[in-house]
Amino acid sequence: VQLVESGGGSVQPGGSLRLSCAAFGFTVSNYPMSWYRQAPGKERELVAAISRVGSSTNYRDSVKGRFTISRDNAKNLVYLQMNSLKSEDTAVYYCNRVPLASWGQGTQVTISS
């Protein structure tokens, strides 16, 4: 089982990024999926979650209205569209399934002017 995150980068406040999560060794359609993030010196936190077929999503309060989680089960991919980015969104972003699998390497998102 392997998860590979991509799409991170460095953008200015107010910018957008789209993160992708590719799953290997399992079929994402069998699992709810989530995005997490970990900022320097802080614990990893749940950012967004999506049900197996995408009919239900949940977000932490600080990203509601700005982030959108989605999935393409046919491609075994999960996405996180991030708009109106803020400096406090700076972190390494990870995806994972429910129940948790081994963590991938994550993708760095840096918001700075």
Jmol script that loads the backbone (N, CA, C; Angstrom):
load data "model"
ATOM      1  N   VAL A   1       0.846  -1.190   0.000  1.00  0.00           N
ATOM      2  CA  VAL A   1       0.000   0.000   0.000  1.00  0.00           C
ATOM      3  C   VAL A   1       0.886   1.246   0.000  1.00  0.00           C
ATOM      4  N   GLN A   2       0.603   2.154  -0.910  1.00  0.00           N
ATOM      5  CA  GLN A   2       1.407   3.370  -1.001  1.00  0.00           C
ATOM      6  C   GLN A   2       0.521   4.545  -1.405  1.00  0.00           C
ATOM      7  N   LEU A   3       0.781   5.688  -0.803  1.00  0.00           N
ATOM      8  CA  LEU A   3       0.081   6.919  -1.140  1.00  0.00           C
ATOM      9  C   LEU A   3       1.118   7.937  -1.585  1.00  0.00           C
ATOM     10  N   VAL A   4       0.857   8.582  -2.710  1.00  0.00           N
ATOM     11  CA  VAL A   4       1.799   9.556  -3.261  1.00  0.00           C
ATOM     12  C   VAL A   4       1.064  10.872  -3.486  1.00  0.00           C
ATOM     13  N   GLU A   5       1.472  11.889  -2.739  1.00  0.00           N
ATOM     14  CA  GLU A   5       0.871  13.212  -2.858  1.00  0.00           C
ATOM     15  C   GLU A   5       1.709  14.095  -3.778  1.00  0.00           C
ATOM     16  N   SER A   6       1.048  14.975  -4.506  1.00  0.00           N
ATOM     17  CA  SER A   6       1.748  15.893  -5.400  1.00  0.00           C
ATOM     18  C   SER A   6       0.917  17.165  -5.562  1.00  0.00           C
ATOM     19  N   GLY A   7       1.536  18.167  -6.181  1.00  0.00           N
ATOM     20  CA  GLY A   7       0.822  19.395  -6.489  1.00  0.00           C
ATOM     21  C   GLY A   7       1.124  20.562  -5.576  1.00  0.00           C
ATOM     22  N   GLY A   8       1.922  20.342  -4.559  1.00  0.00           N
ATOM     23  CA  GLY A   8       2.268  21.421  -3.653  1.00  0.00           C
ATOM     24  C   GLY A   8       3.175  22.438  -4.324  1.00  0.00           C
ATOM     25  N   GLY A   9       3.436  23.510  -3.604  1.00  0.00           N
ATOM     26  CA  GLY A   9       4.308  24.544  -4.130  1.00  0.00           C
ATOM     27  C   GLY A   9       4.275  25.772  -3.244  1.00  0.00           C
ATOM     28  N   SER A  10       4.851  26.836  -3.765  1.00  0.00           N
ATOM     29  CA  SER A  10       4.897  28.098  -3.041  1.00  0.00           C
ATOM     30  C   SER A  10       4.063  29.126  -3.790  1.00  0.00           C
ATOM     31  N   VAL A  11       3.064  29.691  -3.125  1.00  0.00           N
ATOM     32  CA  VAL A  11       2.204  30.689  -3.749  1.00  0.00           C
ATOM     33  C   VAL A  11       1.990  31.844  -2.792  1.00  0.00           C
ATOM     34  N   GLN A  12       1.526  32.951  -3.340  1.00  0.00           N
ATOM     35  CA  GLN A  12       1.229  34.122  -2.523  1.00  0.00           C
ATOM     36  C   GLN A  12      -0.135  33.976  -1.858  1.00  0.00           C
ATOM     37  N   PRO A  13      -0.334  34.706  -0.789  1.00  0.00           N
ATOM     38  CA  PRO A  13      -1.664  34.696  -0.158  1.00  0.00           C
ATOM     39  C   PRO A  13      -2.744  35.046  -1.180  1.00  0.00           C
ATOM     40  N   GLY A  14      -3.846  34.317  -1.085  1.00  0.00           N
ATOM     41  CA  GLY A  14      -4.926  34.507  -2.036  1.00  0.00           C
ATOM     42  C   GLY A  14      -4.840  33.601  -3.240  1.00  0.00           C
ATOM     43  N   GLY A  15      -3.725  32.911  -3.387  1.00  0.00           N
ATOM     44  CA  GLY A  15      -3.542  32.028  -4.527  1.00  0.00           C
ATOM     45  C   GLY A  15      -4.248  30.694  -4.362  1.00  0.00           C
ATOM     46  N   SER A  16      -4.057  29.835  -5.360  1.00  0.00           N
ATOM     47  CA  SER A  16      -4.710  28.527  -5.376  1.00  0.00           C
ATOM     48  C   SER A  16      -3.710  27.432  -5.713  1.00  0.00           C
ATOM     49  N   LEU A  17      -4.010  26.265  -5.219  1.00  0.00           N
ATOM     50  CA  LEU A  17      -3.262  25.060  -5.563  1.00  0.00           C
ATOM     51  C   LEU A  17      -4.226  23.889  -5.618  1.00  0.00           C
ATOM     52  N   ARG A  18      -3.874  22.906  -6.417  1.00  0.00           N
ATOM     53  CA  ARG A  18      -4.655  21.675  -6.465  1.00  0.00           C
ATOM     54  C   ARG A  18      -3.737  20.513  -6.161  1.00  0.00           C
ATOM     55  N   LEU A  19      -4.003  19.843  -5.070  1.00  0.00           N
ATOM     56  CA  LEU A  19      -3.213  18.698  -4.666  1.00  0.00           C
ATOM     57  C   LEU A  19      -3.843  17.415  -5.206  1.00  0.00           C
ATOM     58  N   SER A  20      -2.986  16.454  -5.527  1.00  0.00           N
ATOM     59  CA  SER A  20      -3.446  15.146  -5.983  1.00  0.00           C
ATOM     60  C   SER A  20      -2.868  14.067  -5.095  1.00  0.00           C
ATOM     61  N   CYS A  21      -3.614  13.004  -4.958  1.00  0.00           N
ATOM     62  CA  CYS A  21      -3.183  11.853  -4.163  1.00  0.00           C
ATOM     63  C   CYS A  21      -3.417  10.604  -5.005  1.00  0.00           C
ATOM     64  N   ALA A  22      -2.340   9.902  -5.304  1.00  0.00           N
ATOM     65  CA  ALA A  22      -2.423   8.656  -6.053  1.00  0.00           C
ATOM     66  C   ALA A  22      -2.244   7.485  -5.092  1.00  0.00           C
ATOM     67  N   ALA A  23      -3.126   6.519  -5.207  1.00  0.00           N
ATOM     68  CA  ALA A  23      -3.073   5.355  -4.329  1.00  0.00           C
ATOM     69  C   ALA A  23      -2.586   4.141  -5.112  1.00  0.00           C
ATOM     70  N   PHE A  24      -1.724   3.386  -4.475  1.00  0.00           N
ATOM     71  CA  PHE A  24      -1.184   2.175  -5.081  1.00  0.00           C
ATOM     72  C   PHE A  24      -1.350   1.012  -4.087  1.00  0.00           C
ATOM     73  N   GLY A  25      -1.768  -0.118  -4.608  1.00  0.00           N
ATOM     74  CA  GLY A  25      -1.914  -1.289  -3.761  1.00  0.00           C
ATOM     75  C   GLY A  25      -3.279  -1.462  -3.137  1.00  0.00           C
ATOM     76  N   PHE A  26      -4.164  -0.502  -3.364  1.00  0.00           N
ATOM     77  CA  PHE A  26      -5.542  -0.668  -2.918  1.00  0.00           C
ATOM     78  C   PHE A  26      -6.445   0.197  -3.789  1.00  0.00           C
ATOM     79  N   THR A  27      -7.717  -0.074  -3.734  1.00  0.00           N
ATOM     80  CA  THR A  27      -8.696   0.631  -4.553  1.00  0.00           C
ATOM     81  C   THR A  27      -9.387   1.697  -3.702  1.00  0.00           C
ATOM     82  N   VAL A  28      -9.228   2.953  -4.062  1.00  0.00           N
ATOM     83  CA  VAL A  28      -9.743   4.038  -3.220  1.00  0.00           C
ATOM     84  C   VAL A  28     -11.257   3.991  -3.090  1.00  0.00           C
ATOM     85  N   SER A  29     -11.930   3.420  -4.081  1.00  0.00           N
ATOM     86  CA  SER A  29     -13.395   3.397  -4.036  1.00  0.00           C
ATOM     87  C   SER A  29     -13.921   2.560  -2.869  1.00  0.00           C
ATOM     88  N   ASN A  30     -13.056   1.758  -2.275  1.00  0.00           N
ATOM     89  CA  ASN A  30     -13.465   0.934  -1.142  1.00  0.00           C
ATOM     90  C   ASN A  30     -13.348   1.657   0.195  1.00  0.00           C
ATOM     91  N   TYR A  31     -12.824   2.900   0.180  1.00  0.00           N
ATOM     92  CA  TYR A  31     -12.513   3.588   1.437  1.00  0.00           C
ATOM     93  C   TYR A  31     -12.934   5.055   1.406  1.00  0.00           C
ATOM     94  N   PRO A  32     -13.387   5.550   2.552  1.00  0.00           N
ATOM     95  CA  PRO A  32     -13.431   7.012   2.697  1.00  0.00           C
ATOM     96  C   PRO A  32     -11.986   7.496   2.658  1.00  0.00           C
ATOM     97  N   MET A  33     -11.782   8.712   2.153  1.00  0.00           N
ATOM     98  CA  MET A  33     -10.440   9.250   2.042  1.00  0.00           C
ATOM     99  C   MET A  33     -10.381  10.628   2.700  1.00  0.00           C
ATOM    100  N   SER A  34      -9.200  11.005   3.138  1.00  0.00           N
ATOM    101  CA  SER A  34      -9.044  12.274   3.843  1.00  0.00           C
ATOM    102  C   SER A  34      -7.738  12.945   3.454  1.00  0.00           C
ATOM    103  N   TRP A  35      -7.709  14.237   3.664  1.00  0.00           N
ATOM    104  CA  TRP A  35      -6.472  15.017   3.571  1.00  0.00           C
ATOM    105  C   TRP A  35      -6.138  15.537   4.962  1.00  0.00           C
ATOM    106  N   TYR A  36      -4.849  15.493   5.282  1.00  0.00           N
ATOM    107  CA  TYR A  36      -4.333  15.995   6.552  1.00  0.00           C
ATOM    108  C   TYR A  36      -3.219  16.996   6.246  1.00  0.00           C
ATOM    109  N   ARG A  37      -2.830  17.740   7.249  1.00  0.00           N
ATOM    110  CA  ARG A  37      -1.672  18.617   7.107  1.00  0.00           C
ATOM    111  C   ARG A  37      -0.927  18.715   8.423  1.00  0.00           C
ATOM    112  N   GLN A  38       0.353  19.011   8.305  1.00  0.00           N
ATOM    113  CA  GLN A  38       1.183  19.184   9.485  1.00  0.00           C
ATOM    114  C   GLN A  38       2.089  20.390   9.290  1.00  0.00           C
ATOM    115  N   ALA A  39       1.869  21.393  10.099  1.00  0.00           N
ATOM    116  CA  ALA A  39       2.690  22.593  10.064  1.00  0.00           C
ATOM    117  C   ALA A  39       3.899  22.398  10.976  1.00  0.00           C
ATOM    118  N   PRO A  40       4.968  23.160  10.753  1.00  0.00           N
ATOM    119  CA  PRO A  40       6.170  23.024  11.584  1.00  0.00           C
ATOM    120  C   PRO A  40       5.849  23.208  13.064  1.00  0.00           C
ATOM    121  N   GLY A  41       6.289  22.245  13.877  1.00  0.00           N
ATOM    122  CA  GLY A  41       6.087  22.342  15.306  1.00  0.00           C
ATOM    123  C   GLY A  41       4.697  22.024  15.789  1.00  0.00           C
ATOM    124  N   LYS A  42       3.839  21.581  14.876  1.00  0.00           N
ATOM    125  CA  LYS A  42       2.458  21.269  15.261  1.00  0.00           C
ATOM    126  C   LYS A  42       2.130  19.817  14.921  1.00  0.00           C
ATOM    127  N   GLU A  43       1.050  19.331  15.527  1.00  0.00           N
ATOM    128  CA  GLU A  43       0.614  17.977  15.250  1.00  0.00           C
ATOM    129  C   GLU A  43      -0.133  17.924  13.917  1.00  0.00           C
ATOM    130  N   ARG A  44      -0.159  16.743  13.338  1.00  0.00           N
ATOM    131  CA  ARG A  44      -0.906  16.546  12.106  1.00  0.00           C
ATOM    132  C   ARG A  44      -2.396  16.716  12.402  1.00  0.00           C
ATOM    133  N   GLU A  45      -3.098  17.396  11.488  1.00  0.00           N
ATOM    134  CA  GLU A  45      -4.519  17.641  11.699  1.00  0.00           C
ATOM    135  C   GLU A  45      -5.322  17.280  10.457  1.00  0.00           C
ATOM    136  N   LEU A  46      -6.554  16.874  10.702  1.00  0.00           N
ATOM    137  CA  LEU A  46      -7.449  16.520   9.613  1.00  0.00           C
ATOM    138  C   LEU A  46      -7.964  17.793   8.944  1.00  0.00           C
ATOM    139  N   VAL A  47      -7.891  17.816   7.620  1.00  0.00           N
ATOM    140  CA  VAL A  47      -8.324  18.996   6.868  1.00  0.00           C
ATOM    141  C   VAL A  47      -9.676  18.762   6.203  1.00  0.00           C
ATOM    142  N   ALA A  48      -9.807  17.631   5.528  1.00  0.00           N
ATOM    143  CA  ALA A  48     -11.034  17.363   4.784  1.00  0.00           C
ATOM    144  C   ALA A  48     -11.197  15.856   4.614  1.00  0.00           C
ATOM    145  N   ALA A  49     -12.447  15.427   4.484  1.00  0.00           N
ATOM    146  CA  ALA A  49     -12.737  14.012   4.307  1.00  0.00           C
ATOM    147  C   ALA A  49     -13.859  13.858   3.297  1.00  0.00           C
ATOM    148  N   ILE A  50     -13.846  12.700   2.604  1.00  0.00           N
ATOM    149  CA  ILE A  50     -14.858  12.445   1.595  1.00  0.00           C
ATOM    150  C   ILE A  50     -15.287  10.994   1.684  1.00  0.00           C
ATOM    151  N   SER A  51     -16.569  10.753   1.500  1.00  0.00           N
ATOM    152  CA  SER A  51     -17.098   9.401   1.586  1.00  0.00           C
ATOM    153  C   SER A  51     -16.665   8.572   0.372  1.00  0.00           C
ATOM    154  N   ARG A  52     -16.967   7.309   0.407  1.00  0.00           N
ATOM    155  CA  ARG A  52     -16.496   6.390  -0.636  1.00  0.00           C
ATOM    156  C   ARG A  52     -16.934   6.795  -2.028  1.00  0.00           C
ATOM    157  N   VAL A  53     -18.154   7.263  -2.158  1.00  0.00           N
ATOM    158  CA  VAL A  53     -18.630   7.640  -3.489  1.00  0.00           C
ATOM    159  C   VAL A  53     -18.659   9.143  -3.699  1.00  0.00           C
ATOM    160  N   GLY A  54     -18.186   9.884  -2.712  1.00  0.00           N
ATOM    161  CA  GLY A  54     -18.109  11.330  -2.848  1.00  0.00           C
ATOM    162  C   GLY A  54     -19.379  12.075  -2.536  1.00  0.00           C
ATOM    163  N   SER A  55     -20.356  11.392  -1.988  1.00  0.00           N
ATOM    164  CA  SER A  55     -21.638  12.048  -1.720  1.00  0.00           C
ATOM    165  C   SER A  55     -21.624  12.892  -0.461  1.00  0.00           C
ATOM    166  N   SER A  56     -20.609  12.676   0.384  1.00  0.00           N
ATOM    167  CA  SER A  56     -20.520  13.415   1.646  1.00  0.00           C
ATOM    168  C   SER A  56     -19.099  13.894   1.853  1.00  0.00           C
ATOM    169  N   THR A  57     -18.973  15.162   2.244  1.00  0.00           N
ATOM    170  CA  THR A  57     -17.658  15.728   2.539  1.00  0.00           C
ATOM    171  C   THR A  57     -17.718  16.482   3.866  1.00  0.00           C
ATOM    172  N   ASN A  58     -16.567  16.583   4.497  1.00  0.00           N
ATOM    173  CA  ASN A  58     -16.455  17.330   5.748  1.00  0.00           C
ATOM    174  C   ASN A  58     -15.146  18.096   5.746  1.00  0.00           C
ATOM    175  N   TYR A  59     -15.149  19.262   6.385  1.00  0.00           N
ATOM    176  CA  TYR A  59     -13.974  20.122   6.415  1.00  0.00           C
ATOM    177  C   TYR A  59     -13.766  20.684   7.819  1.00  0.00           C
ATOM    178  N   ARG A  60     -12.492  20.934   8.141  1.00  0.00           N
ATOM    179  CA  ARG A  60     -12.259  21.646   9.383  1.00  0.00           C
ATOM    180  C   ARG A  60     -12.723  23.089   9.171  1.00  0.00           C
ATOM    181  N   ASP A  61     -13.124  23.743  10.239  1.00  0.00           N
ATOM    182  CA  ASP A  61     -13.746  25.060  10.127  1.00  0.00           C
ATOM    183  C   ASP A  61     -12.855  26.069   9.403  1.00  0.00           C
ATOM    184  N   SER A  62     -11.565  26.007   9.614  1.00  0.00           N
ATOM    185  CA  SER A  62     -10.665  27.026   9.074  1.00  0.00           C
ATOM    186  C   SER A  62     -10.525  26.974   7.559  1.00  0.00           C
ATOM    187  N   VAL A  63     -10.969  25.885   6.921  1.00  0.00           N
ATOM    188  CA  VAL A  63     -10.829  25.776   5.460  1.00  0.00           C
ATOM    189  C   VAL A  63     -12.175  25.735   4.753  1.00  0.00           C
ATOM    190  N   LYS A  64     -13.249  25.720   5.510  1.00  0.00           N
ATOM    191  CA  LYS A  64     -14.585  25.674   4.892  1.00  0.00           C
ATOM    192  C   LYS A  64     -14.792  26.860   3.959  1.00  0.00           C
ATOM    193  N   GLY A  65     -15.322  26.571   2.769  1.00  0.00           N
ATOM    194  CA  GLY A  65     -15.558  27.617   1.791  1.00  0.00           C
ATOM    195  C   GLY A  65     -14.352  27.935   0.933  1.00  0.00           C
ATOM    196  N   ARG A  66     -13.188  27.422   1.308  1.00  0.00           N
ATOM    197  CA  ARG A  66     -11.960  27.682   0.542  1.00  0.00           C
ATOM    198  C   ARG A  66     -11.390  26.412  -0.090  1.00  0.00           C
ATOM    199  N   PHE A  67     -11.518  25.281   0.590  1.00  0.00           N
ATOM    200  CA  PHE A  67     -10.978  24.006   0.111  1.00  0.00           C
ATOM    201  C   PHE A  67     -12.106  23.101  -0.355  1.00  0.00           C
ATOM    202  N   THR A  68     -11.816  22.290  -1.364  1.00  0.00           N
ATOM    203  CA  THR A  68     -12.772  21.309  -1.850  1.00  0.00           C
ATOM    204  C   THR A  68     -12.074  19.978  -2.067  1.00  0.00           C
ATOM    205  N   ILE A  69     -12.564  18.946  -1.400  1.00  0.00           N
ATOM    206  CA  ILE A  69     -12.036  17.600  -1.594  1.00  0.00           C
ATOM    207  C   ILE A  69     -12.909  16.884  -2.617  1.00  0.00           C
ATOM    208  N   SER A  70     -12.262  16.124  -3.491  1.00  0.00           N
ATOM    209  CA  SER A  70     -13.003  15.360  -4.491  1.00  0.00           C
ATOM    210  C   SER A  70     -12.236  14.081  -4.794  1.00  0.00           C
ATOM    211  N   ARG A  71     -12.866  13.215  -5.535  1.00  0.00           N
ATOM    212  CA  ARG A  71     -12.208  11.955  -5.854  1.00  0.00           C
ATOM    213  C   ARG A  71     -12.610  11.495  -7.242  1.00  0.00           C
ATOM    214  N   ASP A  72     -11.717  10.757  -7.889  1.00  0.00           N
ATOM    215  CA  ASP A  72     -11.987  10.118  -9.172  1.00  0.00           C
ATOM    216  C   ASP A  72     -11.683   8.640  -8.977  1.00  0.00           C
ATOM    217  N   ASN A  73     -12.705   7.891  -8.617  1.00  0.00           N
ATOM    218  CA  ASN A  73     -12.487   6.472  -8.301  1.00  0.00           C
ATOM    219  C   ASN A  73     -12.003   5.683  -9.505  1.00  0.00           C
ATOM    220  N   ALA A  74     -12.402   6.106 -10.684  1.00  0.00           N
ATOM    221  CA  ALA A  74     -11.970   5.400 -11.899  1.00  0.00           C
ATOM    222  C   ALA A  74     -10.464   5.513 -12.094  1.00  0.00           C
ATOM    223  N   LYS A  75      -9.883   6.634 -11.636  1.00  0.00           N
ATOM    224  CA  LYS A  75      -8.440   6.853 -11.771  1.00  0.00           C
ATOM    225  C   LYS A  75      -7.682   6.562 -10.483  1.00  0.00           C
ATOM    226  N   ASN A  76      -8.427   6.179  -9.438  1.00  0.00           N
ATOM    227  CA  ASN A  76      -7.799   5.895  -8.138  1.00  0.00           C
ATOM    228  C   ASN A  76      -7.090   7.120  -7.565  1.00  0.00           C
ATOM    229  N   LEU A  77      -7.714   8.269  -7.734  1.00  0.00           N
ATOM    230  CA  LEU A  77      -7.133   9.530  -7.313  1.00  0.00           C
ATOM    231  C   LEU A  77      -8.059  10.297  -6.369  1.00  0.00           C
ATOM    232  N   VAL A  78      -7.451  11.081  -5.501  1.00  0.00           N
ATOM    233  CA  VAL A  78      -8.177  11.993  -4.622  1.00  0.00           C
ATOM    234  C   VAL A  78      -7.537  13.366  -4.768  1.00  0.00           C
ATOM    235  N   TYR A  79      -8.353  14.415  -4.731  1.00  0.00           N
ATOM    236  CA  TYR A  79      -7.855  15.764  -4.950  1.00  0.00           C
ATOM    237  C   TYR A  79      -8.211  16.681  -3.773  1.00  0.00           C
ATOM    238  N   LEU A  80      -7.444  17.753  -3.669  1.00  0.00           N
ATOM    239  CA  LEU A  80      -7.792  18.830  -2.743  1.00  0.00           C
ATOM    240  C   LEU A  80      -7.552  20.152  -3.469  1.00  0.00           C
ATOM    241  N   GLN A  81      -8.637  20.819  -3.830  1.00  0.00           N
ATOM    242  CA  GLN A  81      -8.551  22.132  -4.435  1.00  0.00           C
ATOM    243  C   GLN A  81      -8.519  23.160  -3.322  1.00  0.00           C
ATOM    244  N   MET A  82      -7.484  23.987  -3.324  1.00  0.00           N
ATOM    245  CA  MET A  82      -7.305  24.969  -2.265  1.00  0.00           C
ATOM    246  C   MET A  82      -7.300  26.368  -2.873  1.00  0.00           C
ATOM    247  N   ASN A  83      -8.257  27.169  -2.502  1.00  0.00           N
ATOM    248  CA  ASN A  83      -8.377  28.538  -2.981  1.00  0.00           C
ATOM    249  C   ASN A  83      -8.231  29.523  -1.827  1.00  0.00           C
ATOM    250  N   SER A  84      -8.010  30.774  -2.173  1.00  0.00           N
ATOM    251  CA  SER A  84      -7.893  31.839  -1.165  1.00  0.00           C
ATOM    252  C   SER A  84      -6.928  31.436  -0.052  1.00  0.00           C
ATOM    253  N   LEU A  85      -5.783  30.967  -0.454  1.00  0.00           N
ATOM    254  CA  LEU A  85      -4.823  30.443   0.520  1.00  0.00           C
ATOM    255  C   LEU A  85      -4.296  31.523   1.441  1.00  0.00           C
ATOM    256  N   LYS A  86      -4.046  31.106   2.677  1.00  0.00           N
ATOM    257  CA  LYS A  86      -3.557  32.005   3.717  1.00  0.00           C
ATOM    258  C   LYS A  86      -2.222  31.495   4.254  1.00  0.00           C
ATOM    259  N   SER A  87      -1.487  32.347   4.896  1.00  0.00           N
ATOM    260  CA  SER A  87      -0.181  31.949   5.430  1.00  0.00           C
ATOM    261  C   SER A  87      -0.331  30.786   6.409  1.00  0.00           C
ATOM    262  N   GLU A  88      -1.437  30.756   7.130  1.00  0.00           N
ATOM    263  CA  GLU A  88      -1.642  29.678   8.111  1.00  0.00           C
ATOM    264  C   GLU A  88      -1.959  28.333   7.465  1.00  0.00           C
ATOM    265  N   ASP A  89      -2.099  28.307   6.142  1.00  0.00           N
ATOM    266  CA  ASP A  89      -2.277  27.035   5.434  1.00  0.00           C
ATOM    267  C   ASP A  89      -0.938  26.379   5.120  1.00  0.00           C
ATOM    268  N   THR A  90       0.144  27.060   5.392  1.00  0.00           N
ATOM    269  CA  THR A  90       1.471  26.501   5.139  1.00  0.00           C
ATOM    270  C   THR A  90       1.681  25.240   5.967  1.00  0.00           C
ATOM    271  N   ALA A  91       2.010  24.144   5.287  1.00  0.00           N
ATOM    272  CA  ALA A  91       2.161  22.850   5.947  1.00  0.00           C
ATOM    273  C   ALA A  91       2.556  21.804   4.908  1.00  0.00           C
ATOM    274  N   VAL A  92       2.893  20.638   5.399  1.00  0.00           N
ATOM    275  CA  VAL A  92       3.011  19.473   4.525  1.00  0.00           C
ATOM    276  C   VAL A  92       1.648  18.788   4.524  1.00  0.00           C
ATOM    277  N   TYR A  93       1.144  18.515   3.341  1.00  0.00           N
ATOM    278  CA  TYR A  93      -0.182  17.927   3.184  1.00  0.00           C
ATOM    279  C   TYR A  93      -0.058  16.453   2.826  1.00  0.00           C
ATOM    280  N   TYR A  94      -0.883  15.646   3.497  1.00  0.00           N
ATOM    281  CA  TYR A  94      -0.898  14.204   3.297  1.00  0.00           C
ATOM    282  C   TYR A  94      -2.319  13.734   3.010  1.00  0.00           C
ATOM    283  N   CYS A  95      -2.416  12.650   2.276  1.00  0.00           N
ATOM    284  CA  CYS A  95      -3.719  12.007   2.144  1.00  0.00           C
ATOM    285  C   CYS A  95      -3.637  10.638   2.807  1.00  0.00           C
ATOM    286  N   ASN A  96      -4.789  10.107   3.153  1.00  0.00           N
ATOM    287  CA  ASN A  96      -4.849   8.771   3.707  1.00  0.00           C
ATOM    288  C   ASN A  96      -6.268   8.261   3.622  1.00  0.00           C
ATOM    289  N   ARG A  97      -6.423   6.991   3.870  1.00  0.00           N
ATOM    290  CA  ARG A  97      -7.725   6.359   3.811  1.00  0.00           C
ATOM    291  C   ARG A  97      -8.242   6.142   5.226  1.00  0.00           C
ATOM    292  N   VAL A  98      -9.469   5.645   5.322  1.00  0.00           N
ATOM    293  CA  VAL A  98     -10.038   5.254   6.611  1.00  0.00           C
ATOM    294  C   VAL A  98     -10.415   3.784   6.518  1.00  0.00           C
ATOM    295  N   PRO A  99      -9.759   2.900   7.294  1.00  0.00           N
ATOM    296  CA  PRO A  99      -8.734   3.136   8.316  1.00  0.00           C
ATOM    297  C   PRO A  99      -7.396   3.534   7.708  1.00  0.00           C
ATOM    298  N   LEU A 100      -6.537   4.109   8.544  1.00  0.00           N
ATOM    299  CA  LEU A 100      -5.282   4.646   8.061  1.00  0.00           C
ATOM    300  C   LEU A 100      -4.365   3.576   7.477  1.00  0.00           C
ATOM    301  N   ALA A 101      -3.674   3.971   6.422  1.00  0.00           N
ATOM    302  CA  ALA A 101      -2.603   3.159   5.850  1.00  0.00           C
ATOM    303  C   ALA A 101      -1.286   3.866   6.188  1.00  0.00           C
ATOM    304  N   SER A 102      -0.202   3.347   5.686  1.00  0.00           N
ATOM    305  CA  SER A 102       1.085   4.004   5.912  1.00  0.00           C
ATOM    306  C   SER A 102       1.072   5.388   5.278  1.00  0.00           C
ATOM    307  N   TRP A 103       1.714   6.332   5.921  1.00  0.00           N
ATOM    308  CA  TRP A 103       1.735   7.703   5.401  1.00  0.00           C
ATOM    309  C   TRP A 103       2.698   7.818   4.219  1.00  0.00           C
ATOM    310  N   GLY A 104       2.315   8.650   3.271  1.00  0.00           N
ATOM    311  CA  GLY A 104       3.211   8.956   2.173  1.00  0.00           C
ATOM    312  C   GLY A 104       4.196  10.038   2.576  1.00  0.00           C
ATOM    313  N   GLN A 105       4.895  10.575   1.594  1.00  0.00           N
ATOM    314  CA  GLN A 105       5.902  11.587   1.902  1.00  0.00           C
ATOM    315  C   GLN A 105       5.298  12.974   2.036  1.00  0.00           C
ATOM    316  N   GLY A 106       4.075  13.131   1.581  1.00  0.00           N
ATOM    317  CA  GLY A 106       3.413  14.426   1.667  1.00  0.00           C
ATOM    318  C   GLY A 106       3.885  15.374   0.581  1.00  0.00           C
ATOM    319  N   THR A 107       3.216  16.508   0.490  1.00  0.00           N
ATOM    320  CA  THR A 107       3.593  17.550  -0.463  1.00  0.00           C
ATOM    321  C   THR A 107       3.581  18.893   0.268  1.00  0.00           C
ATOM    322  N   GLN A 108       4.653  19.653   0.098  1.00  0.00           N
ATOM    323  CA  GLN A 108       4.812  20.898   0.840  1.00  0.00           C
ATOM    324  C   GLN A 108       4.007  22.018   0.193  1.00  0.00           C
ATOM    325  N   VAL A 109       3.246  22.715   1.002  1.00  0.00           N
ATOM    326  CA  VAL A 109       2.506  23.897   0.573  1.00  0.00           C
ATOM    327  C   VAL A 109       3.011  25.073   1.397  1.00  0.00           C
ATOM    328  N   THR A 110       3.507  26.093   0.706  1.00  0.00           N
ATOM    329  CA  THR A 110       4.037  27.278   1.376  1.00  0.00           C
ATOM    330  C   THR A 110       3.323  28.512   0.850  1.00  0.00           C
ATOM    331  N   ILE A 111       2.746  29.262   1.760  1.00  0.00           N
ATOM    332  CA  ILE A 111       2.039  30.482   1.398  1.00  0.00           C
ATOM    333  C   ILE A 111       2.835  31.656   1.961  1.00  0.00           C
ATOM    334  N   SER A 112       3.355  32.451   1.055  1.00  0.00           N
ATOM    335  CA  SER A 112       4.210  33.554   1.493  1.00  0.00           C
ATOM    336  C   SER A 112       4.202  34.661   0.464  1.00  0.00           C
ATOM    337  N   SER A 113       4.244  35.888   0.967  1.00  0.00           N
ATOM    338  CA  SER A 113       4.313  37.023   0.062  1.00  0.00           C
ATOM    339  C   SER A 113       5.770  37.410  -0.186  1.00  0.00           C
TER     340      SER A 113
END
end "model"
wireframe off; spacefill off
backbone 0.3
color backbone group
